[in-house]
Amino acid sequence: MQVWPGEAYPLGATYDGAGTNFAVFTEAADRVELCLLHDDGSETAVELRESDAFVRHAYVPGVMPGQRYGFRVHGPYDPGRGLRCNSAKLLLDPYAKAVSGAVRWGEEVYGYHFGAPDRRNDLDSAPHTMTSVVINPYFDWGDDRPPRTDYHHTVIYEAHVKGLTMRHPGLPEELRGTYAALAHPAVIEHLTKLGVTALELMPVHQFVNDHRLADMGLSNYWGYNTIGFFAPHNAYASWGDRGQQVLEFKSAVRALHEAGIEVILDVVYNHTAEGNHLGPTLSFKGLDNPSYYRLAEDPRYYMDTTGTGNSLLMRSPHVLQLIMDSLRYWVTEMHVDGFRFDLAATLARQFHEVDRLSSFFDLVQQDPVVSQVKLIAEPWDVGEGGYQVGNFPPLWTEWNGKYRDTVRDLWRGEPRTLAEFASRLTGSSDLYQDDGRRPLASINFVTCHDGFTLHDLVSYNDKHNQDNGEDNRDGESHNRSWNCGEEGETDDPEVLRLRARQMRNFIATLMLSQGVPMISHGDEFARTQRGNNNAYCQDNELSWVDWPESLESDLLEFTRAMVWLRRDHPVFRRRRFFHGRPVEGTHDELSDIAWFTPEGAEMTQRDWNSAQASALTAFLNGNAISEPGPRGERITDDSFLLMFNASPGPLDFVVPVDHGRQWQVVVDTARPEGVPPGAGAKVAAGDRITLPDRSLTVLQRPA
C-alpha cells in the first residue's frame, strides 16, 4: 500500500476523487496508527509518521468512500496525570463525517478493568465499537437556497426524527423513523398546513446508547450523548451507514427547503458520550484526554457541569476549533439553517463562572458563516450560576424558561402572576431590552421534549416515570401542571372539556405573545406520554407521536388558525418592544399598548400587585407599530383586545370605551373549535362579555 505524507489540514478524512487524506490531532500520543478496516474483521495499519503542530497525517491513494477506519494511539496510560492512551482501543475520528455500527457493550470498550479502574485494559475494542467512514462529499444540491426566514416570521416546530415519523400512517414502513421520512410529502404537508417555518430537530449528531440503559433494556432515545460532531446519526438512515446517512440527511434538508422550511439542529457541544473516569474509551479520551476535557484538581476525575460525567474544555483551542469546524460544516456542507445549543451555559465556562465574553462567543461573533444563521441557547446548565436566561450576547436568542413557567402558572391559577405574565406576553423586556436585544430574542414555549406534553400538562399533577427504571426519582418534580381535577386519563366529560379548553388557552397564549413561538411535536393533536415527563430513554410507542387517523381534530384546526392569525398580523410579532405610549409620527393618540381590568378601567399598580388578580385585558394598537417595513414604509395592522380570564369562575369583561367603537370576536377558547365559525359576534365599546372560567377571548378592530 502506498502512503504519502499528506496534509495536516483539514482534519478528518478528506476524499479527493483519487484517495483520502487523514489528519488527527493528539498532543498526548507517542505514535498513531490509522487502521483501515475490512469486512472480514481484519485491519491494515498505517502509521501516521508526519506531524505538524501535533496533527498526525497521511494521504493514502485508492482509499474510496465507504472505507471504514479508526485510530490506535500509542502513548502513556497514566490516569493520575490525566493520560488515558491505550492502543488496544480503536478510536473514532473526532472529525468523522459518518459512523458505522454501534457500541456492543462489554469490558472491551473500556480502558480499565472492571473492579480495578487504575489498571489498564488491553482487550481489543475493534469488534465491539463503532467505526469512522470515509464519505463522498459530492451532492447535487440543485438550486437549493436557505429560506432565511426572519425571526419575526418564524414558527419553530421541535421534533424528533424517529418520534415524529415512526407511527405516521401515510409513510411507507421502511421509511418510518428516518431522515427520508422528514422529506416525505405527508410530513411536509402537515408542517406547511400548520404554518411551521422551521423544524428544530432533536440531536442528529452521532450519539451512543448508554451502557446503563442498554443493560436495563432501554436506550438513549433523545440522543443527548454525542460522540461524532460531524456525522449524522446512522440509526436514522433508511438504507445504510457507510455514508448513505449523509446523502439521506442532505436530501431531507433539500426537500424541506423546497417547502420553505428551515432546519435547525439541537446540538450537544458541552459534553461527549465517554462519560466520567469510569466511562468507555471511544475517541477523545484515548486521543488526548487533557486537551479535550475539563479535568478536576485530581486529573483522574472530570469536572462536570452538565450532569453527564464530563464537560468539554472550552478554553482549549483544539476544542474550540472542533466546535467551530463542526458548526461551519453543518452550515456549508449540510445546508442547515441554525442551531439550538443544549446546556449552552457550559459553553461559556472558561474556568468556573459563566462568562459572556468567553472565547466561544467571541469566535461565533466574528465567524462569517456561523454568525449568520439562527443561534438559540438553552441558557442553563447544572453548574454553579448556570441559570443564565437573559444573559447571552446580542447575537443570540434563548429558550425562555421564564416564559414557560409564568404562562403555566397563570393558567393553573397561581397567585401573584399577572404582572410577570404581562412581561412575558410582551416579549420579556426585563430580560432582553437592556443589552440591545429585541422581543425576538425570546423563544417562547409552553412545552418541549423535556417535560410534560401539552396533553399531560393539563392531565397530571405529578410525574409518572416508573418505566424509566429509577423508581420515579428522575425528571422534574415541580412541573407547574394541573390535572383539572382528576389525575391521568378520565371519562369525566367536565374534566375533558376543561382540559381541552386549557390546551387551547396555552396554544392561543403562545401565538399571541411577542417573541418567537415554538411548538413541541404532536401537541397540535394532544399526544400523551401517559404522565412521563422524562422520556429520554423510551424509544417506543410511549414517546413516538401517535398520529390520529384523521388530521381534522378541533385542537389541530385551532392550532393552525392561531398560527395563521399570528402570521397575518404584524402586531403579534413586533420587532421592537412596546413603548406604553403613543408612537410619534403615527397620528394616533392611543398608546401602542394598554392594560385594563375586567371592568374596563386602566390597570393601576394596586391591580398589578393584587395577589388574587387573575384576569386582564390587553389592547394592542395596530396603528402604533413603531418599526418600519423592509423598504422603510410604515406598518399598520388591525387592533386587538386580548381578554384573559384565568380565574376559576366566569367573569364579565367590559370592552374599553376609548379604544374603538366596534369589535368582532375572532378567538374564543371557551368554544370547542376555539374560533367562531364564519363572522364572529360583533361587540361595541362599553359592552359586557362573559368569559367562562379559564378562557381567553380575542376581539379584532379593523385598521
N, C-alpha and C positions, 0 to 999 in steps of 0.2 A: 504494500500500500504506500502510495506517495503521500508525503506530508510536507507542506510548505510552511514557511514562517507565519504567514497570515498577518492580520492587523489586530490591534488592541481595541479598536472601535469599529462598529458598535458592539456592545456587549451582547452575549447570547449567540444563537446560531443564525447566520445570515446566508441564505441561499442566493446565488447569483446566476443560476442557469447552467453552470458547469460544475459546481461544487459548493461547499459550505465552509464559511469562516466561523470558528468557535472562539469565544473570548469570555473569560470569567474572572471576577475579582476575588482575591484572597490574599490577605497580608499574613495570615497565620500559617499557611502551608509551607512545607519544605519542598513538596513535589505534588503535581496534579496530573492525573491521568484522565483523558477523555475516553469513555468506554462506549463503543458502538455496539448496539445490542442486536442480536439476530433472533429470528422466530423460533429457532431450536433451543433457545436458552443459553447459547454461548455468547461471548462478547469479544470484541477486538479492542485492545487497549492501545491508545496513542498518547505518549507523554507530551504535555504542553511545555516545551522547553523554553519558548520565548516568553519574556516577561517585561512589560513596560508599566511602571507605576503600580506594581502589584497586580496587573492584569495579565493572566497567562493566556496565550493564544496560539492558534494554528489554523491553517487552511488545508482542507482535505478534498482534493479533486474527486469527483464522481459521487460524492455523498448527496443523495437526492431527497426531495420532500417525502415524508413518511418514515424516514430513518429515525429509530428510537435511540436515545443516548442518555448518558448520565456522567457524573464525575466521581472519581475516587481521590480523596485528598489525604496525602501522607503528611503527617505533622504531629505536634505534641498533643497528647491526651492528658491534660492536667487540669481537672475541674477546679482545683484550688486557685489556679491562676485564670480561670475562665476559659480555658482552651479545651475544645472537645473534638479535635480532628480524629478521624478513625477511617482508615482506608477500607475497612470491611463494609462500610455503609455506602451504597450507591446513592448519590445525591442528585436531586433535581437542580437544573439550571435555574437560578433566580429570574433569568430573562427568557425562559422557555415560552414560546408562543402557543404551544399546545402540549397537553399532557395526556399520556395513555395509561389506562389501567386505574387501579385503586389500591389502597394500602390493605394488605392482608395482615391483620394484627397478630403479633407474636413477639417474642423476645428478640427476634432477628432485626427488627427495625429500631431497636433502642441501642444507645451507645454504651450502656452499662448492663450488668446482670441484675435481674430482679432479685431483690433482697440484699444486694451489695452495690449501692449506687455509685460508689467511688471506684469500682473495679471495671476496667474496660472490657467490653463485649466484642469479640472478634467473629461472631456469627455473620455470615454474608446476608445482607438485606436485599440483594438484587431480585431474587424470586418473589419477594414479598412487598415490594414498594412500587410506586408509580415511576414512570419514565418520561423524560422530555422527548419532544418530537420536532424534527426539522419540518418547517412548513413552506409551502409555496406562497409567497406574499402577493402574487398577482391575482387580481379580481376585477371583473368588468363591472364597475360601478355605474356605467351608462351615464345618464345625465343627473345622477343623484346630487341633490343640494340640501344642505341643512335648512330646516324650516325657519330657524332663528326667530321663534315666537317671542315677542316681548313679554316681560313678566306680567304686565297688566292685562294681557290677553291669555295668560297661561292657566290651565286647569290640569293639575297633576293627578295621575292615577297610579297609586302604588300597587305593584303586583309581583307575584312570584311566578317564574316561568312555568314551573310544573303545577303549582297550585291553581293558577288561573285556567289552565288549559286541560288538565288531566281528566276532567269529567264533562267537558263540553260535548253535548250530543251532536253538534254539527261538524265535528272533526273526525277524520279517519283515525282509528285506534293507533295506528303506527306512528302518527304524528303527535299524539297527545303527550303533554309534558315536555315538549321540545321547543327549541328556537324556531323550528319550521312552523309550529303551531301559532306562534305570535304573528307570523306572516300570512296566516290563512285568512281568506276573506270574511269568514264568520266572526273571527275575533276582531278584525279591523273594523268591520261594520258596526259591531257593538260599541267599540270605543268612539267611533266618529258620530254615531247617533247620540251617544251620551254627551258629546261635546268636549271630550278629552283632547287636550293638545300635547300632553307629554306623558309618556309611560315611564314610570320610575321603577326599574327592576331591582328586586332584592338580589343579593350578591350572585354574580355570574362569573367572577374570577374563580379559577380552580380552587376548590376547597376540599377539606378532608373530613370524613365522618369519624368522630372521636372514638377512641378505643373503649372508653367507659360506656358510651351509648351503644356501641356495637355489641358489647357483652350483655347489655340489657335488652337487646332486640330492638333498639331504637336507632335513630340516625340524626345527624345534624342537618335537619331539613331546611332551616333558614339559610345556612351557608356562611355564617359569620366566623369562618375558620379558615382563612385564606392560606394557601401555600404557593400559588402561582399568580403573580400580579399582572401578567401579560396574557394568560391563557384563558379562553372561555371554558367554563366548567364542562367537562366531557360527558357527564351523565345526561346533559340536556340536548345532546346531539342525537338525531334520529338515524343516522346512517354511518357511524364510525367515529373513532377517536384518534386517527392518525393524521389529523389536520382537517378532517371534514367538519369538525365543530367550528373552525374558523370561518369556512365558507358559509356554513349554515347561519351563523350569527350575522355575518355581513349581509346575507340575503334577507334576513329578518329586518335589519335596520333599513335596508333599501326599500322594502315594501312599506314599512311604517312611515318613512319619509315621503313616499309617494302619496300617502294618505294625509300628509300634513302633520304627522305625529312625531314629536321629538322623542329621543331615547336617552334617559338619564340613568346612570348606574349607581347603585348603592355600593360604595367601596369601603374596604376594611384595611386601611394602611396603618392602623395603630398597633396591631399585633400579628402573629402568624400562628399556624396550626401546630407548631412544635412545642407549645406549652412551656412549663417551667423546667426545673432541673431534672424532673422525673419524666419529662416528655420524650417523644421519639426524636431521632436524628434523621431528618428527611431532606434538608437543604442547607439553610443559613447556619444552623447550629454547627454542622460539620465543616462548612466552608471557612467561616471566620466568626465565631460566636461573639467575641467582644466588640467587633466592628458593627454588628447588626443589632444587638440587643442592649437594653439598659440593664446592667448588672448591679447587684446590691454591693454594699461595702465588702461583704464576703462574696467574691466573684463566683462562687459555686452556685449562687442563687440569683434570681431575676427580680428586678423591680417590676411591680405590676399595678398599673393604674387603669387597667381595662377589665379586671376580674376574670381574665382568661389564662393567666400564668406568666405571660411575658408582655413586654412593650418594646416596640422598635426604638432604636436610639436616634432620636430626632436631631441630635447635634452632630451626628456622623455624616460627613459629606457623601459617603457612599450610599447611605440610606436615603438621603435627600435626593441624590441622583437617581436612585432606583424608583422612587415615587414619582418624580417629575418625568422621567423617561416613560414610566407606565402611563401616566395621565396623557402625555403627548401622543403616545402610541394609540390609545383608545380613541383620541380625537382624530388624528390624522389618518390612521390606517383602518380603524373600525367605524369611524364616522359617527361616534356618539356625540350627544349634544350637551352633556353636563354630568355632574357627579353630586351625589349626596354622601358626605363623609361620616361614616359611623364613628361614634365617640370622638368627635373632632377635637375636643379639648386636649386629648392626648397628643395630637399633632403639634400643639402649641407648647408642649412641655420640653424646654431645653434642659432644665435641671429639675426642680420640683414644682415651681409655680407655673401657672398658665400665663404665658407671655404673649400679648397681642402682637409684639414686634419680633416674634421668633423667626428663625431663618426660613421656615417653611412658608410662612405668609409673605415674606419678602420675595422668595422665589416665585410664588404664584403671581404676585402683583406685577412683576416685571416680565413674566413669560408671555410672549406674543401669541401663543396658541392657547394655553390653559386659561389665561385671564379673560378670554373672550367667550367662554362657554358658561353655562349656569353652574354656580358653585354654592352648594347647600350644606350647611353644617348641622350635624346633630350636636348641639353645643353643650355637651356634658360628658363626663366620664366618672369613674368611681374613685378617683384620687382626691386628695385634699384640694378644696377650691375648684372642684371640677364642674360645678353648675355655672355655665357662662352665657346664659341666654342674654342677648343684647350687647355682648362684648366682643363680637367678631369684627374684623376690619370692614370698611365700607363696601368693598367689592363683593362681600358675601351676603347671602340670605341664610335664614336659620329656621329650622323646625322650632316653632314657638310652643314649647310645652306649657307656658303660662296661659296661652290661648286655650289649649285643650282643657286645662284644669278649670279655668274660670267658666267656660261655656258649660262644662259638665255640672259645675256647682250651681249655676243659675237654674238650670232645668231640673235639677234634683231637689231644689228648694233650700239650698244652703244660705243662711243669713249673711248679711254684710257683703253681698256680692255685686250689687248693682253698679257701684262706681267703677270697680275694676272691669266689669263686663263692658261698660261703655268704652273704656280704653281699648279693650281687645277688639270690640266691634269696629272701631275706627282706625285700626292699624297699629296699635301699641306704640304710640308716640313716646311713652315713658321709656321704652326700651331702645328705640331706633332714631329718634329725632336729634338727639344731642350730638351725634357723630356724623351728621350729614346724610344719613340714610333715609329712605322713604318708606311708606307703608308696605311697599312690595318686598321689603327685607323680611317680612313676616310670612313664613309658610304656615298657613293656618290648617289645623286638622283637629278633628274630634276623636278619631280612631286611626290606628295604623297597625302594622303587623304585630307590634309589641303591645299586648294588652287585649282587652275585650274587643270583639267585633261590635258593630253598631247594634245588631240584634241582642247580643249578650249584655251590652252596656245597659239596656233597659229591661233585662230579664234576670239579672243576677246581682245580688248584693255582695256575694263572696266568690272568690276564685274556686274552681273545681279542677285541679291539676293532677288528680291521682294517677292518671295514665302516664304521667312523666316519670313515675318511679321514685319520687323524692318525698313521699308522704305529704304532698300538698304544701311543702315548705318553699318551693320555688315560685317565682313570679311575684308581681307587685300585690301587696295586701291592701293598699289604700287606693281603690280604683275610682273613687268618686262616682260610683254607679248607683242605680236604684232599680229594683226589680218590679216596681209599680204595684207592689202588694203581695206578690207570690214568687217564691224562688224557683227559677227554672221554667221548664215547659208547663203549659197550663191550657185548659179548655175554657176557662172563665172568660166569657165574651167581654165583660167590662175591662178586665185586665188587658186583654188582647187589643181592645180599642185604644186604651191609654198608651200601651207600648207603641202601637203604630203611630199615634199622634206624636209621641216623644221622638220617634225616629224622624218624622217629618220636621219636627222642631229643630233637630240637630242639623239636618241637611239644609234647611232654609237658612238657619243662622250662619252656617258655613258659607253659603253662596251670597249672602247679603253683607258679609264682613269685608272691610278693606284689607288688602293683602293678597296672597296667592293661595287659593284653596287646594287641598289635597284630599282625595277620596281613597279609601282603602278598598282593594278589590273585593267584589261581592257584596259590599254594604248596600249597593243600589238595589239589590233584591234580598236583603236581610239574611245573609248567610250566618250560620251559627257554628261555633266550636264547642257547644254544649258547656259553656262556662269556663273552658280552659283559656287562661289569659297569657299563657307562655308556651305556645305550641311549637317551639323551636325544634323539638325532637320528634314531631308527629308527621312523618311522611306517609300519610294515609288519608282516608276519607274524612277524618276529623278536621283536617286543615285544608284539604282541597276544596275549591269552590264548587258547591253543588248547584249547577246551573238548572234553573227551572225549565220545565218543558215549554212553557210559554213565556216569552220575554215581554209580556204586556201587563205586568203586575202594576198595581196602583203606586207602590213605592218607586219602582223603576221609572214609570211615567212622570211621577212628581220630581224625581231627581233630575231627569232630563229637562223638565220645564224650568227648574230652578237654575240649572247650568246655563240654559239658553237665555233666561231672563237676565242673568248676570252679563252674558256676552253681548246682549243687545243694548245694555245701558251703562255708559261710562261712569255714571255717578256711583256705581257699586265697585268700581275698580280704578279709583283715582290714583294718580302718580304722586300726589302731594298730600300732606296732612291737611285736615280741616283747619280753618283759621278760627272758627267760632265767632265770626263777624261778617258783615257784608264784604264782598270782594270788590276791590277798586276796578273801575272800568267795565263793570257788568251791568250797570244801570238797574240793579236790583237792590232794593232797600233791605231785603231779608238776609239774615245770616246764612252762611253756607251750610250750617248745621244748627239744629236747636233741639232741646230736650224738654219733654213735657211729662207731668204726672198723668195718670189716667183721667183725672178731672179736666185736663186740657190746660192747666196752669204751667208756666215755665218752672223747671226744677230749681229748687233752692239748695243751698248747702245742707240744710236740715233734711231735705228729702233724700239727698245722696247718702247721708250718714245714717239714715234710719235702718236699724238692724233688720227689720222685718220687710222692708221695701223689696218687692219682687216683681214690679210691673212698671213700665215706662213706655213713652212714645218718642221715637227719633224722627226728626224732619230732615231729609236730605234734599238740598236745593239744587236742582239740575241747571238752574240759571246762574249759579255761582261757582262753577268749576274753574279753579284758578290756573290750571296748567293748559298750555296751548296744544293744538293738534300738531301733526308732523310737519305741516307747512306753515306753522305759526298761526293758524286760524283759531278762532275761539270755539271751544267745545261747549255745546249746550245739550241738555237732556231733559226728560221729564223729571218732575219732582216726586218724591215718595214719602209716605209716612209709614214707619215700621212700628207696629204695636206689639209689645211683648207682655204676655201675662204668664209668668212662671209661678203664680200663686196656686194654692190647692183648691180654689173656688172660682166661680165665674166673676168677672168684673166688667163694669160699664166703662168704656173709654169715650171721652168727648173729643171730637175732631176739632183741633185748634182753630180758632176763629180768624186769625190774621194771616194764615199761610196758604190760602187757596180756597175758593168757594166750592168747587165741585171736584169730587174724587170718585175713583172706581176701585172696588175690591179686586185685586189680582192674585192674591195668595191668602189662603185661609186653612191653616193646618188642622183646624177642627173638623174639616170635611175629609172623608176617606181618600178622595182623589187629591186633596190639597190645593188644587187650583180650580176655581169656579168654572164650570163649563160655559163656553160662549162668553158673552159680555157679563162681567161680574156686576154685583149690585152697585148702584150709584148712591153716594152719600154726600152731604153738604156740610159746610163749616157749621159747627155747633151741634151737629147730630150726635146722638149716643149710639155706640155699637157695643153689643155684649159679646165679650170674648169668653168662651168656656175656659175652665181651669186648664192650665198648662197648654196654651195655644198661642199662635202668632198670626197676625193679620197684616197684610201689606196693602196700602192704598196708593194709587197712582194718579197723578195730575199731569195732563199733557203740558208740554212746554209752551 
